């Protein structure tokens, strides 16, 4: 029974580390999913905005200092 006490402590520590790592992995997956959703929605809104600006003939300054000019969509 003495050997069991010796091996049980490291085994419990390893299992605990595994459980914590698994929880963190799920948490990061959830955060990644939320960021992807935000990125997708931002892309959709930028696309819509570009179409509206194109229909109005407006030149747009985008964050990376490029200028977008879109023609009128028929």
QUITAPE-V579587 format. One record per pair of residues at least 12 apart in sequence whose ideal C-beta (glycine too) atoms are under 6 Angstrom apart, sorted by the first residue. I is the first residue (numbers start at 0). J is the second residue. If there is no record, write none. Layout:
# QUITAPE-V579587
i=I j=J
i=I j=J
This chain:
# QUITAPE-V579587
i=49 j=69
i=53 j=69
i=53 j=72
i=54 j=71
